[in-house]
Amino acid sequence: MDRKRLILIATYLLVAGCHESLGLIGDASEDTSTEPGLDPVEDVHEAPADPGPDVACPPAGDGLWLTWTLDSEEWDDAREIDIPCTILWVDHSEVAFTRIELNCGTGGMMEHHVLEIFTNRHPLLEYLTGTSVMLNYVSQPWEWQERWFALRYFGGEIIIAGTTASSLVPRGYTVDEWYYPLSVRFATGLCPQEDNECGLYERAALDVEYWDDSEIVFDGTSTILGGVAAASVTVDTAWYYETITCFDYPDTQLNALFVLLPEG
């Protein structure tokens, strides 16, 4: 095994074993991480109990794309950020691009962070300029990159969140509190399985609820759910391997963006 891979594995184990709470979810001493060898989202990936008569696996799409970075890092070292911020400026001067500049910290310990979102399916966010928020960010490098972010109000509600990882949330966190007030599940069993070079594979989806509305959002699609209070959900990637032989490849992967829209 080469030196780079050994460093990545050591870093990942250190992060997983020494993980500290973001302050969102209560007692950091409670161990809610998954056991080694289990699917990291095994408690939330299943077919919806009642997907509805109109839910069917759609054709694979090729017109939706999504990437995001914090501080321009697409491949990030192990970092964890939990800090109050003020949104200084939201730039949407280019099509399909949003840049959010944040001034973070308290007193003399201030730091600057920049969130950049590239996607052809998300709403305008200029109205957030001047808003006080919490920035939560976790990155866990492995053979693949694991990254999660959320900008949320101080009451805990997300304003915007992004997940590019093999699980819905970082180890040690709960799905309900990370995505509050959304309910999010990783849904499988909706698309046919196929054998490829890495094992038994299927396209997946996110089962999302907000208020009294719910949607199954497949990979390569986006939707808006809710009523007066609404949320935008974009799923660029979602897949699941029931069996996998490629050990440098995650058995579950998703790349998604969640935005709570202003009322009215």
C-alpha positions in Angstrom: 0.0 0.0 0.0 1.5 3.4 -0.9 2.3 6.2 1.5 -0.5 8.4 0.3 -3.1 5.8 1.0 -1.7 5.0 4.5 -1.9 8.7 5.4 -5.5 8.9 4.2 -6.5 5.8 6.2 -4.8 7.1 9.3 -6.4 10.5 9.0 -9.9 8.9 8.5 -9.5 6.7 11.5 -8.4 9.6 13.6 -11.4 11.7 12.6 -13.8 8.8 13.1 -12.4 8.0 16.5 -12.0 11.5 17.9 -15.1 13.1 16.5 -16.5 16.1 18.4 -20.1 17.3 18.3 -21.0 20.4 16.3 -23.2 21.5 19.2 -26.3 20.7 17.3 -27.1 17.3 18.6 -26.6 17.1 22.3 -24.1 15.0 24.2 -20.9 14.5 22.1 -20.0 11.4 24.3 -22.9 9.4 22.8 -21.5 7.0 20.1 -24.0 6.9 17.2 -21.5 5.9 14.5 -22.1 2.9 12.4 -20.2 -0.4 13.0 -17.3 -1.1 10.7 -18.3 -3.1 7.7 -22.0 -1.9 7.7 -23.5 0.4 5.1 -23.0 3.9 6.5 -26.7 4.7 5.9 -28.1 1.3 6.7 -30.7 2.7 9.1 -32.2 5.1 6.5 -31.8 3.4 3.2 -34.9 1.3 2.2 -37.8 1.5 -0.2 -40.4 4.0 0.9 -43.3 2.3 2.8 -45.8 3.8 0.4 -44.1 5.3 -2.7 -47.4 6.0 -4.4 -48.8 4.8 -7.7 -47.0 7.4 -9.8 -43.5 6.6 -8.5 -41.4 4.8 -11.0 -37.7 4.8 -11.8 -37.2 7.5 -14.4 -34.6 7.3 -17.2 -31.2 8.4 -16.2 -30.8 12.1 -16.7 -27.9 14.0 -18.2 -28.9 17.6 -17.9 -28.4 18.3 -14.1 -25.1 18.9 -12.4 -24.0 20.0 -9.0 -20.7 20.8 -7.3 -19.9 22.9 -4.3 -16.8 23.9 -2.3 -16.0 25.6 0.9 -12.9 27.8 0.6 -12.3 26.3 -2.9 -11.4 22.9 -1.5 -12.9 20.0 -3.6 -10.5 17.6 -1.9 -10.3 18.7 1.7 -8.2 17.6 4.6 -10.1 16.5 7.7 -11.8 19.6 8.9 -14.7 20.4 11.2 -16.3 23.8 11.5 -19.0 25.0 13.8 -19.0 28.7 14.0 -21.4 31.7 14.0 -21.2 33.8 10.8 -22.7 36.8 9.1 -23.3 36.5 5.4 -21.4 39.5 3.9 -22.4 39.1 0.3 -24.1 36.7 -2.1 -22.9 36.9 -5.7 -25.1 35.4 -8.4 -23.7 37.4 -11.3 -23.0 34.3 -13.4 -25.6 31.7 -14.5 -25.6 28.5 -12.4 -23.1 29.9 -9.9 -23.5 31.3 -6.4 -20.7 32.6 -4.2 -21.5 33.3 -0.5 -18.9 35.2 1.5 -19.0 34.7 5.3 -17.4 36.6 8.2 -17.3 34.2 11.1 -16.3 34.1 14.7 -16.7 36.2 17.8 -14.6 39.0 19.3 -11.0 39.0 18.0 -11.2 35.5 16.7 -12.6 36.2 13.2 -12.2 34.1 10.1 -13.4 34.4 6.5 -15.0 31.5 4.6 -16.3 31.3 1.0 -19.0 28.9 -0.1 -19.3 28.4 -3.9 -22.1 26.4 -5.5 -22.2 25.4 -9.1 -25.5 24.0 -10.3 -28.1 24.5 -13.0 -31.0 23.9 -10.6 -31.1 26.1 -7.5 -32.9 29.3 -6.6 -31.5 32.8 -6.1 -30.1 33.5 -2.7 -29.2 37.2 -2.7 -31.8 37.9 0.0 -29.5 36.2 2.5 -27.0 39.1 2.5 -26.6 40.3 6.1 -28.2 37.2 7.7 -26.7 35.8 10.9 -26.1 32.0 10.5 -24.3 29.0 11.9 -21.8 27.4 9.5 -21.5 23.7 10.0 -18.9 21.8 7.9 -17.3 18.4 8.1 -14.8 16.8 5.7 -13.4 13.3 6.1 -10.9 12.2 3.4 -10.8 8.5 2.5 -10.3 6.8 -0.9 -13.0 9.2 -1.9 -14.0 12.6 -0.5 -16.6 12.9 2.2 -18.0 16.5 2.7 -21.1 18.0 4.3 -22.1 21.6 4.9 -25.1 23.5 6.3 -25.9 27.1 6.8 -28.6 27.3 9.4 -30.5 29.8 11.6 -29.5 29.8 15.3 -32.7 27.8 16.0 -31.3 24.9 14.1 -33.3 25.1 10.8 -31.2 24.8 7.7 -31.2 27.5 5.1 -29.1 25.7 2.6 -27.2 22.4 2.9 -25.0 20.2 0.6 -23.9 16.6 0.9 -21.2 15.0 -1.3 -20.5 11.8 0.6 -21.3 8.1 1.1 -23.8 8.8 3.9 -26.4 11.4 4.6 -24.6 12.8 7.6 -21.1 12.6 9.2 -20.5 9.9 11.7 -21.9 10.7 15.1 -24.8 12.9 13.8 -28.5 12.2 13.3 -30.2 12.7 10.0 -33.3 14.4 11.6 -31.3 17.1 13.3 -28.7 17.7 10.5 -31.5 18.4 7.9 -34.1 19.9 10.3 -36.9 20.8 9.5 -36.7 18.4 6.5 -37.0 14.7 6.9 -34.6 12.9 4.5 -34.1 9.2 3.8 -31.9 7.4 1.3 -34.3 5.2 -0.7 -33.4 2.1 -2.6 -35.4 -0.7 -4.2 -37.0 1.7 -6.7 -34.8 1.1 -9.7 -33.7 -2.2 -11.3 -30.3 -3.7 -10.2 -27.6 -4.4 -12.7 -24.2 -6.0 -12.6 -21.2 -3.9 -13.4 -17.4 -4.2 -12.9 -17.8 -3.4 -9.2 -20.8 -5.5 -8.2 -24.6 -5.4 -8.0 -25.6 -1.8 -8.5 -28.8 0.3 -8.6 -29.7 3.9 -9.0 -31.2 5.4 -5.8 -33.2 8.4 -4.7 -33.9 10.6 -1.7 -37.3 10.4 0.1 -37.8 14.0 1.4 -40.7 15.3 3.6 -41.4 19.0 4.4 -44.5 20.0 6.3 -47.3 17.9 4.8 -45.6 17.3 1.4 -43.2 14.5 0.4 -41.4 13.7 -2.8 -39.2 10.8 -4.1 -36.3 12.7 -5.7 -34.3 10.5 -8.0 -30.7 11.0 -9.2 -30.4 13.6 -11.9 -33.7 15.4 -10.9 -34.8 18.3 -8.7 -38.1 19.3 -7.2 -39.8 21.9 -4.9 -42.0 20.6 -2.1 -44.1 22.3 0.5 -46.6 25.1 0.2 -46.2 28.7 1.6 -43.1 27.3 3.3 -41.2 25.4 0.5 -37.9 23.6 0.0 -35.9 23.0 -3.1 -34.1 19.6 -3.4 -31.6 18.8 -6.1 -30.1 15.3 -6.4 -27.2 15.1 -8.8 -26.0 11.6 -7.8 -27.5 8.7 -5.8 -26.4 5.1 -6.1 -26.2 2.0 -4.0 -24.3 -1.3 -4.3 -25.9 -4.3 -2.7 -22.6 -6.2 -3.3 -19.3 -4.4 -4.1 -15.8 -5.7 -5.0 -14.1 -2.3 -5.6 -12.6 -1.5 -2.3 -11.6 2.1 -3.3 -15.2 2.9 -4.2 -18.1 3.6 -1.8 -21.1 1.3 -1.8 -23.4 4.3 -1.3 -22.9 7.7 -2.8 -25.0 10.9 -3.0 -24.5 14.5 -4.2 -27.4 16.7 -3.2 -28.4 20.3 -2.4 -31.2 21.4 -0.1 -32.5 25.0 0.1 -35.4 26.3 2.2 -37.1 29.0 0.2 -38.3 32.3 1.7 -42.1 32.3 2.4 -44.3 34.0 -0.1 
